[in-house]
Amino acid sequence: MTPAASHATGHSMSQIPSKREILNWIADNPSKTSKRDIAQAFGIKGAARIDLKRLLKELAEEGHLEKRRKTYRDPEKLPPVTILIIMAPDDAGDIFAKPMEWSGDGPEPRVLYEPRKTDPALGQGDRVLARMQEVKGEDYQYIARLIRRIGTNPVRILGVFRKGAEGGRIKPIDKGSDKEWSVAPDLTHGAKDGELVEAEQAGPKGRMGLPRARIVERLGDPTAPKAVSLIAIHEHGIPDQFPDGVIEEADRAKPAGLKNREDLREMPLVTIDPADARDHDDACYAHADDDPKNKGGHVIWVAIADVAHYVRPGSALDREARKRGNSTYFPDRVVPMLPDRLSGDLCSLHEGVPRACMAVRMVIDAQGKMIGHRFTRALMKSHASLNYEEVQAGIDGAPNDKVAPLMDVLQALYEAYAALKIARAERQPLELDLPERRIELSDEGKVTSVKFKDRLDAHRLIEEFMVLANVAAAEALISKRQPLLFRVHEEPKPEKLESLRETAQSAGFNLAKGQVLHTGHLNRLLDAARDGEFAELINISTLRSMTQAYYFPQNFGHFGLALKAYAHFTSPIRRYSDLIVHRALVTAYGWGDDGLTEADIEGLEGTGKLISDTERRSMMAERDTTDRYLAAYLSERVGTEFEGRISGIARFGVFVKLNETGADGLLPMRALGREYFHHDAETQTLMGADSGMVIALGQKVVVKLSEAVPVTGGLILELVEIEGKTVARPSRRKGGGAPRYAAGKSKAKTAKMKKKLKRRR
């Protein structure tokens, strides 16, 4: 027990603690900071609670405490990512650092810098961007871990290390790169010959005329899981190294002040994100509307990091962000659109830290329809950084210490969400049910498990708030006749729709013809298949029938969300499209000189095309990485049998989605049996020429994993059972190779297959 705690528990009921004792208690018990917790700790009951309330109020007025709803917390904390100045080592050799900015009234906190083996040597006066970890019971308050040294931006190399007599060389994996790097013996980081390594430039050219490098991370076997995302980054040409000018520009950025901004710091805005979120770019707050004309209505605030304040049109930061288009997310790393100084610090809405934002106040009626909105440029302070799981647990009756004092705030959010659900049900956006996979990695980068993420009401709440804010942005800019980039999603093409209709019919469902298609029609199909054996097939087929969304300066609506106008406003840290919309708002409302320029407006169509392409590039890299991780995970289970469903039919084989992991594998033609198979594209089936066995989408199968190739992400399967029936093993042919097959083209064969499909049902 800490001294403060023991002192507190031993206090007499009549004796009120001193201000210092209260502050010490709060410092030692940061999760128990309500007036009730403090009263209980010091044994204060009855009328003495009035004196405690007065003391807490005085501490708040003096700036020692900050009241957040019914909780008191010390506001004098460093943000999770901070710029530090390195100090000279002390007598014990420890290196301390001091924050470059400290606005608290109390003494500046002491920060111990703990370097890792691969960190570069730092000297007195060096400035670093560091991740902070608060500690207790030491003569310092934080431990700092280096993100990078400010003012330096060494070139990074990914390649295969070849050991030599003196150190070795690195052969980069970039396609077409014939330049090698030399590595001195003391800079190899223990790398072995043939290992994939990440290195950084360590100096000018050496004796052999080769540039010199320092290995900073060993990734082991180039086919190992930890190398997967790095290979995808290079393979797809995703820029992962910020130019020097971009880093320097970001490092010069200073926190925005209150000038020309609305002060929202007292509003109890909270961020709700995944537990492992690396940044926080949106916060929300809601309350019942007190306007008697809007009985049962709500007011919803959504505040978004003001990236436009820091990323000015035409700047080095702006050019790089436009080139990247978006951040790219992998299971083990993020390639951000903006440098750490912005994405992890100044533009991240950290708890308890003033941050520039753009906010929208939206009014909805009791049925969840938006009846008004107002945009503002403001300064806010997040009152809590929460994750989805703890928020949902709180609403379900099991709040933790962090959530408990905020239950009034959360209840109001959920009440507003309940109204939005009514409007959503009437609007009928497309209700696809496709579980999202979560790949969990060990510290070494090895896949430990593949799980399907839970879809909580907390997730849906944030999604609905963000959709509402995006709609408000589009409406506001249209009303101001301000050019912008819309998020466009057009309705399915007729041929794609016909393919979906045939798939639905083959599974026993109906999608009516001869009417203007609405999302409600597709939802009825999805609902009919829900919880049945064809649910996944119908969901995947519906998704495949959709056109791809894109960015465009003209508004063609958003089919999938069933919205007339939609623009991305809520994630400018990770999407350039949202930055464009923020600038459009700045121009429309005359908030400053950092709005859309004439050059921005003239280039909107080209920008939309570019960032639509970068979005697709990121999706492909993320998908390839997931496939490779899954192949690496399953490579240890070759020979194991898995249950799955047929998810695709092609001339060369059958695709199967495995139930356990969601991984897709291929049953080549040679794995299907001893006979020839006729392929029919119209019915998306294969039919055995001898047995008449029909292989169709959605069928249940048991397959054996015969090959898993981490380098390509490929899984090769053998068929064991189909619809509960054992399949004969394929015979070996002279000369080897896959069995021959024929494409079924005649009407007679098509009719025969359709009859068989009906019999199967």
Secondary structure, 3 states (H helix, E strand, C coil): CCHHHHHHHCCCCCCCCCHHHHHHHHHHCCCCCEHHHHHHHCCCCCCHHHHHHHHHHHHHHCCCCEEECCEEECCCCCCCEEEEEECCCCCCCCEEEEECCCCCCCCCCCEEECCCCCCCCCCCCCEEEEEEEECCCCCCCEEEEEEEECCCCCCEEEEEEEECCCCEEEEECCCCCCCCEEECHHHCCCCCCCCEEEEEEEECCCCCCCCEEEEEEEEECCCCHHHHHHHHHHHCCCCCCCCHHHHHHHHCCCCCCCCCCEEECCCCCEEEECCCCCCCCEEEEEEECCCHHHCCCEEEEEEEECHHHCCCCCCHHHHHHHHHCECEECCCCEECCCCHHHHHHHCCCCECCEEEEEEEEEEECCCCCEEEEEEEEEEEEECEEEEHHHHHHHHCCCCCCCCHHHHHHHHHHHHHHHHHHHHHHHHCCCCCCCCCEEEEECCCCCEEEEEECCCCHHHHHHHHHHHHHHHHHHHHHHHCCCCCCEEEECCCCHHHHHHHHHHHHHCCCCCCCCCCCCHHHHHHHHHHHCCCCCHHHHHHHHHHHCCCCEEECCCCCECCCCECCCCCCCCCCCEHHHHHHHHHHHHHHCCCCCCCCHHHHHCHHHHHHHHHHHHHHHHHHHHHHHHHHHHHHHHHHCCCEEEEEEEEEECCEEEEEECCCCCEEEEEHHHCCCCCEEEECCCCEEEECCCCCEEECCCEEEEEEEEEECCCCEEEEEEEEECCEECCCCCCCCCCCCCCCEECCCHHHHHHHHHHHHHHC
